[in-house]
Amino acid sequence: MSGTGRDHTFQEIRVRALHTQDFEFKELTDTRAHGDFAGHDRRLEEIAREAAARAASETELVLAPPVAALTEMSLVFDDGDEDLLEDARANAADGAYGLALELLAEYLQAHPEHQEGRYLRAYCLFRLDGEQQSEALRILRPLRTEDVPEELRGRIRELRRELRRRLTPPEIAAYTEKVRSDPLGAQARLQAYLELAPEEGTASHLLALAQAQAGSLEIALDTAERGAAEADVDRDRVAGLARSLRLALLAPHAAPAVSAFKTGDPDRARRELLRMDPRWRRSVVLDDFDAYLALLISSPGPQGSPPAPRVSAERAEDLYSLIAEDDGRQASMLMQTGRAEQAERLLAHVLALLPRFAWLNFLYAACLYRLRRDPDRAAACAELARADRTLTQAGELLEAIRSWQEAIVINPAVEEYLTAMETVRDGVSVDLLAALRQRLTALERRLPELKAAARTDGGARVVQEFGQAIADRLREIDDAMVVGGLHEKYDRVLSSVQGGITDAAQADRLDGSLAALAGEIKNVRRNARDGARGQLDELTSLVTQRRGELEEVKGAVQVSDLVGRFNELAQQGRYANPYLTRAKLTTILQEAQKLNRRRNRLDARSRELLNQLIGTLSRTLR
């Protein structure tokens, strides 16, 4: 008989560490970087697709034919030609657009400024489709700005909108196709179309970009400003371009004042503004700059935290761009060429002067993230940058920084968990389990800290899974420690007979100990969880097996004892008292017969010896 080894296998470890998200800093392709208008070529195909998609998504207007009710819109009194106009209206209503045009040509020859007549002519040309669409738009162009009765104005607006819906996408596509081979010709065609359809901000935006790219910033600014004033499509985009162009033109003239500001001398910066050419000095952004310099002189604020400009957010953005746009572009270039350390130093200096400039905050957050430095500052900068809707990557960057922040706190705890679990990979003991329990309990106490550190949904899930894994392991350890204690008790019981069992009394004592252990295992099993029950059942099977083996050993010892007593009497021979000897032999026979009734618990050799003993005793006592 011997003891048994035992293993405890924990459930598969399903704890994962957080992976910091990748963030790829992209070159800013909008026109906020006012000195770089190379986005023209880059955006041609994109803008063409957008224009086509927008046209496809807009519902075609169902334009009602002109009716007699428009008669009252005429600004010309009846002079004998009204029949021509009436007939033109009737033919247009019936779909006879060619005949209506003939009547209108005769009528407009006498009354060329008649507004309804011009509208009717454009309407008929629109209905005839084909190349007449552009002519219809040309006819309606002056009516857009004339003093027109309200109902007629609504009809003109609807007809122009439908004409533009049809004509703008092919014009943009033609420009896209031609601009690389014949840029001047392409620009001239687009400009001619803009004269007919100044509402098309997309066309104004493209033309102004091309003019700026060619170096004609003042012409480009004029195009963009007119587009921003008249556009009802892409107004925000062309207005943003106009602001950037205006700043690009001002920047060289304001450079001395900006330089003085950056060196911490607001007084000198104001003097430099006074020295500027009046043509350039008369600007809202420079007035705001001067007011801000005066504010800094009178109320500088605490070190590193200057006051905010007392202007609207849009004007503040222009002021920041005038001062630090070039620094931002330089930092962007440094980061894209692998010189993040230099970019960080540059941005830190400029942000101390303009801490609320969203674009610089975005760049600084991206720089700190790349350097894996100061995650809390990086998150604060990205949060501020996200408020600027033009910074389309700010949300993605903030998400990446938040995952980095939580990983810094959560991953070491996960690593500690995995390291702790390695201590029981090759086997367990009660001492190892107690040490593991202590380490996991310490990690469990850190869970509130880890939950507070989670800043993303993914981080919260990892912490939740981590907490569940710790709780599961602690339950398993509790079960394993109970099972391990019973195993150790089992080993101690068996160790008492390592030298072998020499008599029945020793076997009885061992059986009693095993029976008590079996009862204890049974009691523990009632409250055990499923994972521990299987191990307790295995231990119960071992105890039962040992008790069965013990029965055989005890039987063999008893048989051996009976045989020994018989042999001892046999050796006494003729010197023994015959009556006493017979009584002793009878007692041995009775015990042998009693033991034989439980012969199924004896091994084969013991049964054979017992049979021989019973036979010999029976013959001797006859």
VOGU-3710 file (C-alpha; in Angstrom, 3 decimals, decimal comma):
1> msgtgrdhtf> 0,000/0,000/0,000  1,248/3,446/-0,844  0,074/7,077/-0,962  -0,961/8,841/-4,142  0,070/12,032/-5,912  -2,586/14,528/-6,967  -2,804/17,488/-9,383  -5,090/20,494/-9,481  -5,692/21,997/-12,922  -7,168/25,491/-12,962
11> qeirvralht> -9,694/26,479/-15,598  -8,225/27,902/-18,795  -6,918/31,418/-18,149  -8,970/33,875/-20,202  -7,438/37,137/-19,071  -6,165/39,461/-21,791  -4,112/42,617/-21,543  -5,087/45,822/-23,281  -3,435/46,609/-26,592  -2,736/50,278/-27,165
21> qdfefkeltd> -4,484/51,380/-30,349  -2,501/52,337/-33,397  -2,800/55,938/-34,525  -1,438/57,046/-37,860  -0,931/60,797/-38,043  -2,060/61,991/-41,465  -1,111/65,155/-43,249  -3,896/67,707/-42,856  -5,469/68,009/-46,287  -7,862/70,860/-45,657
31> trahgdfagh> -6,950/74,504/-46,177  -6,493/75,415/-42,547  -2,733/75,390/-43,229  -3,008/78,717/-44,999  0,354/78,625/-46,712  -0,331/75,316/-48,437  -2,946/75,198/-51,193  -1,648/72,045/-52,876  -4,888/70,318/-51,919  -6,374/71,365/-55,273
41> drrleeiare> -4,958/68,439/-57,264  -5,455/66,036/-54,379  -9,159/66,808/-54,045  -10,211/67,030/-57,705  -11,577/63,524/-58,054  -13,029/63,567/-54,553  -14,934/66,793/-55,250  -16,139/65,479/-58,608  -17,514/62,357/-56,876  -19,154/64,467/-54,176
51> aaaraasete> -20,817/66,719/-56,758  -22,146/63,742/-58,725  -23,385/62,026/-55,568  -25,085/65,197/-54,356  -26,836/65,651/-57,701  -27,985/62,031/-57,676  -29,316/62,346/-54,135  -31,336/65,515/-54,820  -34,879/65,025/-55,959  -35,634/66,376/-59,399
61> lvlappvaal> -38,018/69,298/-59,126  -41,381/68,852/-60,740  -41,830/72,328/-62,199  -45,418/73,325/-62,848  -46,035/74,823/-66,296  -46,709/78,577/-66,405  -50,397/79,398/-66,029  -52,598/82,370/-66,637  -52,239/83,468/-63,030  -48,814/84,820/-63,937
71> temslvfddg> -50,483/87,556/-65,971  -50,589/89,830/-62,976  -46,811/89,576/-62,655  -46,262/91,512/-65,836  -44,681/94,890/-65,225  -45,721/96,155/-68,671  -49,205/97,517/-69,257  -51,329/96,155/-72,052  -50,010/97,624/-75,292  -51,455/95,232/-77,803
81> dedlledara> -48,741/92,555/-77,430  -50,365/90,828/-74,468  -52,021/88,324/-76,778  -48,573/87,059/-77,742  -47,710/86,474/-74,080  -51,073/84,813/-73,381  -50,616/82,466/-76,339  -47,034/81,678/-75,227  -48,289/80,767/-71,754  -50,999/78,530/-73,194
91> naadgaygla> -48,596/76,740/-75,561  -46,057/76,239/-72,755  -48,797/74,763/-70,559  -49,727/72,379/-73,395  -46,103/71,322/-73,946  -45,738/73,094/-77,288  -42,438/74,635/-76,226  -41,136/75,355/-79,754  -44,248/77,360/-80,697  -44,155/79,119/-77,314
101> lellaeylqa> -40,527/80,153/-77,977  -41,463/81,652/-81,354  -44,196/83,763/-79,721  -41,874/84,794/-76,880  -39,127/85,835/-79,352  -41,573/88,221/-81,031  -42,857/89,500/-77,671  -39,389/90,009/-76,140  -38,212/91,882/-79,238  -40,733/94,558/-78,268
111> hpehqegryl> -40,272/94,144/-74,497  -36,736/92,785/-73,887  -36,795/93,483/-70,099  -40,104/91,792/-69,404  -39,375/89,481/-66,474  -42,123/86,919/-66,913  -41,418/86,682/-70,636  -37,731/85,986/-69,959  -38,643/83,416/-67,338  -41,063/81,695/-69,757
121> rayclfrldg> -38,356/81,561/-72,421  -35,913/79,951/-69,970  -38,609/77,499/-68,874  -39,302/76,396/-72,459  -35,595/75,979/-73,197  -35,289/73,895/-70,033  -38,128/71,652/-71,209  -36,490/71,185/-74,612  -33,407/69,833/-72,772  -30,042/69,358/-74,530
131> eqqsealril> -27,687/72,271/-75,071  -30,501/74,740/-74,332  -30,031/74,136/-70,582  -27,021/76,470/-70,347  -28,862/79,167/-72,312  -31,783/78,869/-69,891  -29,408/79,395/-66,969  -27,853/82,408/-68,724  -31,292/83,990/-69,257  -32,170/83,539/-65,575
141> rplrtedvpe> -28,867/84,933/-64,246  -29,852/88,665/-64,242  -33,321/87,836/-62,899  -31,589/86,490/-59,770  -30,713/90,006/-58,637  -33,562/92,070/-60,155  -36,574/93,285/-58,196  -39,044/90,518/-59,067  -42,536/89,745/-57,644  -42,253/87,109/-54,908
151> elrgrirelr> -44,138/84,294/-56,660  -42,116/84,725/-59,824  -38,925/84,880/-57,741  -39,806/81,494/-56,230  -40,302/79,988/-59,702  -36,999/81,460/-60,896  -35,206/80,034/-57,860  -36,662/76,551/-58,385  -35,836/76,537/-62,099  -32,263/77,685/-61,437
161> relrrrltpp> -31,840/75,005/-58,792  -32,940/72,256/-61,192  -30,729/73,606/-63,985  -27,736/73,705/-61,621  -28,483/70,180/-60,430  -28,198/68,977/-63,999  -25,324/71,153/-65,215  -22,895/71,346/-62,273  -21,668/67,709/-62,114  -20,666/67,609/-65,818
171> eiaaytekvr> -18,965/71,003/-65,465  -16,955/69,761/-62,456  -16,134/66,540/-64,306  -14,984/68,483/-67,394  -12,807/70,701/-65,217  -11,289/67,667/-63,461  -10,472/66,047/-66,794  -8,997/69,150/-68,431  -7,206/70,991/-65,619  -3,972/68,987/-65,725
181> sdplgaqarl> -3,477/69,290/-69,479  -4,835/72,824/-69,914  -5,112/74,540/-66,502  -5,819/78,016/-67,867  -8,488/76,754/-70,262  -10,087/74,665/-67,515  -10,111/77,639/-65,131  -11,610/79,919/-67,780  -14,444/77,453/-68,446  -15,147/77,013/-64,723
191> qaylelapee> -15,102/80,777/-64,185  -17,574/81,249/-67,039  -19,889/78,690/-65,435  -19,581/80,472/-62,074  -20,794/83,663/-63,725  -23,983/81,786/-64,586  -24,235/79,852/-61,290  -22,548/81,790/-58,456  -24,518/79,647/-55,947  -22,177/76,701/-56,661
201> gtashllala> -19,678/76,966/-53,797  -17,910/73,788/-54,937  -16,934/75,464/-58,204  -15,808/78,621/-56,383  -13,745/76,494/-54,020  -12,003/74,620/-56,834  -11,316/77,745/-58,866  -9,944/79,676/-55,872  -7,705/76,724/-54,945  -6,323/76,564/-58,478
211> qaqagsleia> -5,668/80,316/-58,521  -3,926/80,119/-55,123  -1,825/77,174/-56,273  -0,706/79,274/-59,239  0,374/82,023/-56,817  -2,475/84,457/-57,520  -3,549/84,741/-53,883  -5,400/88,053/-54,235  -7,408/86,810/-57,231  -8,091/83,582/-55,367
221> ldtaergaae> -9,261/85,535/-52,316  -11,662/87,558/-54,473  -13,067/84,320/-55,983  -13,461/82,697/-52,562  -15,069/85,741/-50,940  -17,595/86,111/-53,779  -18,299/82,393/-53,561  -18,818/82,561/-49,777  -21,207/85,493/-50,215  -23,391/83,866/-52,896
231> advdrdrvag> -23,033/80,103/-52,448  -25,845/77,908/-51,216  -23,737/74,752/-51,774  -20,458/74,211/-49,901  -20,679/77,669/-48,358  -18,708/76,675/-45,220  -15,895/75,137/-47,249  -15,413/78,121/-49,543  -15,755/80,534/-46,590  -13,021/78,618/-44,764
241> larslrlall> -10,819/78,889/-47,850  -11,443/82,637/-48,007  -10,334/82,985/-44,381  -7,183/80,945/-45,061  -6,345/83,005/-48,140  -6,852/86,220/-46,240  -4,479/85,008/-43,523  -1,955/83,821/-46,101  -1,860/87,311/-47,608  -1,563/88,978/-44,206
251> aphaapavsa> 1,064/86,641/-42,734  4,205/88,123/-44,377  3,175/91,656/-43,439  2,357/90,697/-39,834  5,499/88,584/-39,371  7,506/91,232/-37,391  4,654/91,680/-34,902  4,160/87,926/-34,585  7,869/87,408/-33,994  7,887/90,024/-31,209
261> fktgdpdrar> 4,878/88,314/-29,593  6,598/84,922/-29,627  9,676/86,367/-27,932  7,488/87,666/-25,098  7,483/91,379/-26,028  3,848/92,461/-26,585  4,780/96,156/-26,488  7,141/95,779/-29,428  4,556/93,639/-31,224  2,037/96,518/-31,002
271> rellrmdprw> 4,618/98,949/-32,352  5,255/96,629/-35,287  1,525/96,606/-36,042  1,535/100,401/-36,126  4,326/100,334/-38,705  2,374/98,149/-41,136  1,196/99,396/-44,517  -2,351/100,721/-43,918  -3,590/98,670/-46,861  -2,801/95,488/-44,912
281> rrsvvlddfd> -3,290/96,845/-41,417  -6,998/97,417/-42,004  -8,036/93,896/-41,073  -10,305/92,414/-38,402  -7,763/89,762/-37,438  -5,021/92,372/-36,941  -7,390/94,510/-34,888  -8,048/91,418/-32,756  -4,286/90,819/-32,498  -3,719/94,370/-31,314
291> aylallissp> -6,530/94,088/-28,748  -5,101/90,801/-27,498  -1,648/92,312/-27,115  -3,177/95,171/-25,093  -4,955/92,586/-22,915  -1,690/90,729/-22,293  0,020/93,945/-21,277  -2,727/94,961/-18,848  -3,682/91,472/-17,569  -0,933/88,970/-18,421
301> gpqgsppapr> -2,404/86,177/-16,292  -0,434/83,513/-14,409  2,774/82,104/-15,894  1,992/79,652/-18,704  -1,727/80,463/-18,680  -2,365/83,678/-20,642  -5,926/85,032/-20,882  -8,140/84,064/-23,813  -8,800/86,596/-26,580  -12,075/88,412/-25,993
311> vsaeraedly> -13,525/87,625/-29,410  -15,758/84,977/-30,975  -14,433/81,442/-31,422  -14,106/81,898/-35,202  -12,158/85,145/-34,855  -9,976/83,611/-32,137  -9,196/80,742/-34,523  -8,122/83,243/-37,182  -5,920/85,033/-34,660  -4,295/81,766/-33,556
321> sliaeddgrq> -3,760/80,775/-37,187  -2,113/84,096/-38,011  0,314/83,661/-35,098  1,109/79,954/-35,117  -0,090/78,248/-38,315  3,447/78,090/-39,672  4,666/76,527/-36,406  1,953/73,908/-36,672  2,874/73,042/-40,248  6,544/72,804/-39,287
331> asmlmqtgra> 5,722/70,512/-36,344  3,535/68,389/-38,627  6,413/68,038/-41,083  8,825/67,117/-38,266  6,509/64,378/-37,035  5,986/62,973/-40,502  9,760/62,775/-40,993  10,427/60,982/-37,696  11,582/63,982/-35,651  8,939/63,906/-32,940
341> eqaerllahv> 11,328/65,141/-30,216  11,962/68,367/-32,142  8,251/68,734/-32,854  7,466/68,327/-29,142  9,855/71,116/-28,135  8,475/73,473/-30,780  4,846/72,780/-29,900  5,441/73,041/-26,139  6,879/76,530/-26,624  4,060/77,805/-28,843
351> lallprfawl> 1,294/76,197/-26,775  2,546/78,080/-23,733  1,629/81,252/-25,675  -1,603/79,953/-27,278  -2,901/77,147/-25,029  -6,392/77,195/-26,614  -5,374/76,758/-30,271  -7,168/73,523/-31,202  -4,857/72,555/-34,060  -1,693/72,927/-31,965
361> nflyaaclyr> -3,334/70,920/-29,192  -4,108/68,175/-31,702  -0,533/68,134/-32,971  0,899/68,151/-29,443  -1,384/65,295/-28,361  -0,300/63,265/-31,421  3,338/64,056/-30,667  3,103/63,002/-26,994  1,280/59,840/-28,029  4,009/58,961/-30,497
371> lrrdpdraaa> 6,671/59,584/-27,831  4,590/57,697/-25,197  5,019/60,639/-22,861  2,643/62,384/-20,389  -0,629/60,592/-21,241  -2,808/62,875/-19,103  -1,532/66,002/-20,876  -1,970/64,273/-24,238  -5,593/63,396/-23,370  -6,350/66,969/-22,256
381> caelaradrt> -4,951/68,353/-25,527  -6,863/65,843/-27,657  -10,076/66,611/-25,760  -9,670/70,308/-26,525  -8,838/69,582/-30,180  -11,936/67,423/-30,607  -14,113/70,526/-30,249  -12,813/71,675/-33,669  -14,868/69,787/-36,258  -12,267/70,389/-38,971
391> ltqagellea> -9,821/68,171/-37,048  -11,361/64,929/-38,235  -8,695/62,732/-36,598  -9,067/64,286/-33,136  -11,705/61,782/-31,988  -9,625/58,839/-33,191  -6,544/60,257/-31,466  -8,408/60,792/-28,185  -9,658/57,198/-28,278  -6,110/55,927/-28,813
401> irswqeaivi> -4,765/58,072/-25,952  -7,496/56,874/-23,614  -6,648/53,257/-24,402  -2,995/54,092/-23,700  -3,916/55,719/-20,358  -5,876/52,715/-19,175  -3,291/50,229/-20,439  -0,621/51,896/-18,279  -2,662/51,075/-15,163  -4,443/47,855/-16,134
411> npaveeylta> -1,738/45,885/-17,967  0,715/45,639/-14,993  -2,108/44,128/-12,904  -2,882/41,617/-15,656  0,836/40,781/-15,910  0,980/40,219/-12,147  -1,992/37,868/-12,424  -0,361/35,833/-15,186  2,927/35,665/-13,268  1,101/34,480/-10,147
421> metvrdgvsv> -0,680/31,746/-12,073  2,647/30,493/-13,437  3,613/29,439/-9,888  1,092/26,581/-9,985  1,516/25,566/-13,602  3,704/22,535/-12,751  1,732/21,328/-9,746  0,236/22,539/-6,494  0,517/22,151/-2,773  -1,420/23,696/0,050
431> dllaalrqrl> 1,459/26,131/0,671  1,616/27,157/-3,014  -2,145/27,618/-3,109  -2,066/29,769/0,039  0,635/31,998/-1,498  -1,336/32,251/-4,767  -4,487/33,137/-2,873  -2,681/35,941/-1,085  -1,444/37,425/-4,394  -4,843/37,181/-6,069
441> talerrlpel> -6,586/38,714/-3,056  -4,198/41,683/-3,285  -5,113/42,054/-6,990  -8,806/41,836/-6,142  -8,412/44,785/-3,767  -7,038/46,808/-6,716  -10,144/46,292/-8,872  -11,803/49,632/-7,913  -8,625/51,425/-9,014  -8,602/49,517/-12,307
451> kaaartdgga> -12,293/50,239/-12,942  -11,648/53,946/-12,384  -8,713/53,792/-14,836  -10,842/52,286/-17,645  -11,638/55,055/-20,143  -12,990/53,044/-23,083  -15,616/50,337/-23,508  -12,831/47,890/-24,331  -10,964/48,787/-21,152  -14,099/48,390/-19,039
461> rvvqefgqai> -14,681/44,926/-20,568  -11,108/43,849/-19,836  -11,389/44,965/-16,191  -14,725/43,158/-15,859  -13,236/39,963/-17,325  -10,170/40,386/-15,112  -12,297/40,701/-11,973  -14,315/37,646/-12,979  -11,129/35,655/-13,609  -9,759/36,545/-10,161
471> adrlreidda> -13,051/35,590/-8,498  -13,110/32,275/-10,391  -9,507/31,493/-9,463  -10,092/32,310/-5,786  -13,075/29,942/-5,722  -10,964/27,263/-7,360  -8,163/27,869/-4,851  -10,582/27,549/-1,924  -11,788/24,259/-3,355  -8,254/23,118/-4,111
481> mvvgglheky> -7,054/23,969/-0,594  -9,870/21,916/0,955  -9,131/19,007/-1,379  -5,391/19,429/-0,804  -5,855/19,331/2,988  -7,799/16,070/2,713  -5,109/14,639/0,445  -2,433/15,541/2,981  -4,500/13,904/5,747  -4,784/10,815/3,557
491> drvlssvqgg> -0,991/10,775/3,136  -0,469/11,077/6,887  -2,805/8,142/7,570  -0,970/5,923/5,090  2,456/7,041/6,323  1,716/5,358/9,664  2,029/1,908/8,013  4,984/2,536/5,726  6,853/-0,315/7,433  3,994/-2,690/6,752
501> itdaaqadrl> 1,069/-4,052/8,807  2,196/-6,615/11,382  -1,019/-7,520/13,212  -4,788/-7,252/12,995  -4,973/-4,543/15,641  -2,751/-2,282/13,533  -4,945/-3,020/10,499  -8,068/-2,157/12,511  -6,582/1,151/13,602  -5,697/2,022/9,986
511> dgslaalage> -9,167/1,058/8,800  -10,715/3,264/11,452  -8,639/6,221/10,310  -9,591/5,658/6,675  -13,270/5,305/7,613  -13,144/8,627/9,495  -11,469/10,279/6,484  -14,162/8,882/4,155  -16,842/10,400/6,398  -15,072/13,764/6,373
521> iknvrrnard> -14,800/13,695/2,563  -18,515/12,932/2,323  -19,411/15,912/4,537  -17,175/18,269/2,555  -18,613/17,072/-0,748  -22,139/18,143/0,222  -21,161/21,852/0,021  -18,455/21,581/-2,657  -18,732/23,181/-6,119  -18,790/21,111/-9,273
531> gargqldelt> -15,068/21,478/-9,948  -14,110/20,173/-6,482  -16,641/17,360/-6,417  -14,832/15,446/-9,108  -11,563/15,604/-7,148  -13,333/14,607/-3,910  -14,885/11,664/-5,731  -11,406/10,622/-6,872  -10,107/10,831/-3,294  -13,132/8,858/-2,048
541> slvtqrrgel> -12,318/6,185/-4,614  -8,714/6,045/-3,356  -9,835/5,679/0,258  -12,294/2,943/-0,711  -9,575/1,189/-2,705  -7,148/1,362/0,243  -9,773/-0,010/2,616  -10,406/-2,892/0,225  -6,693/-3,630/0,066  -6,580/-3,367/3,869
551> eevkgavqvs> -9,222/-6,085/4,184  -7,032/-8,439/2,171  -3,955/-7,547/4,201  -5,849/-7,962/7,468  -7,169/-11,375/6,315  -3,688/-12,476/5,310  -2,342/-11,389/8,730  -5,125/-13,309/10,507  -4,511/-16,468/8,451  -0,804/-16,164/9,138
561> dlvgrfnela> -1,507/-15,736/12,856  -3,718/-18,878/12,956  -1,125/-20,913/11,062  1,572/-19,700/13,474  -0,456/-20,679/16,532  -1,128/-24,139/15,021  2,551/-24,670/14,254  3,519/-23,582/17,769  1,190/-26,240/19,283  2,464/-28,849/16,851
571> qqgryanpyl> 6,048/-28,241/17,974  5,172/-29,012/21,618  4,655/-32,700/20,703  4,212/-35,261/23,492  5,190/-32,821/26,220  1,996/-30,859/25,818  -1,131/-31,370/27,882  -3,430/-33,244/25,475  -6,596/-31,736/26,881  -5,295/-28,214/26,830
581> traklttilq> -3,845/-28,727/23,346  -7,150/-30,012/22,032  -8,989/-27,021/23,471  -6,538/-24,635/21,811  -6,796/-26,458/18,488  -10,588/-26,277/18,695  -10,398/-22,543/19,270  -8,062/-22,149/16,258  -10,461/-24,202/14,105  -13,441/-22,107/15,126
591> eaqklnrrrn> -11,585/-18,890/14,319  -10,435/-20,347/11,003  -13,967/-21,379/10,085  -15,261/-17,912/11,023  -12,586/-16,312/8,882  -13,442/-18,700/6,045  -16,978/-17,345/5,941  -15,395/-14,056/4,713  -13,059/-15,764/2,326  -14,033/-13,439/-0,555
601> rldarsrell> -11,948/-10,771/1,208  -8,864/-13,019/1,162  -6,334/-13,303/-1,576  -5,787/-16,657/-3,292  -2,744/-17,684/-1,236  -4,484/-16,862/2,049  -7,556/-18,853/0,988  -5,350/-21,858/0,137  -3,521/-21,668/3,470  -6,811/-21,317/5,315
611> nqligtlsrt> -8,276/-24,385/3,556  -5,196/-26,425/4,425  -5,352/-25,300/8,058  -9,058/-26,114/8,418  -8,503/-29,563/6,836  -5,538/-30,382/9,062  -7,370/-29,232/12,218  -10,485/-31,195/11,296  -8,505/-34,417/10,824  -6,539/-33,875/14,002
621> lr> -9,618/-33,333/16,181  -11,603/-36,392/15,035
//
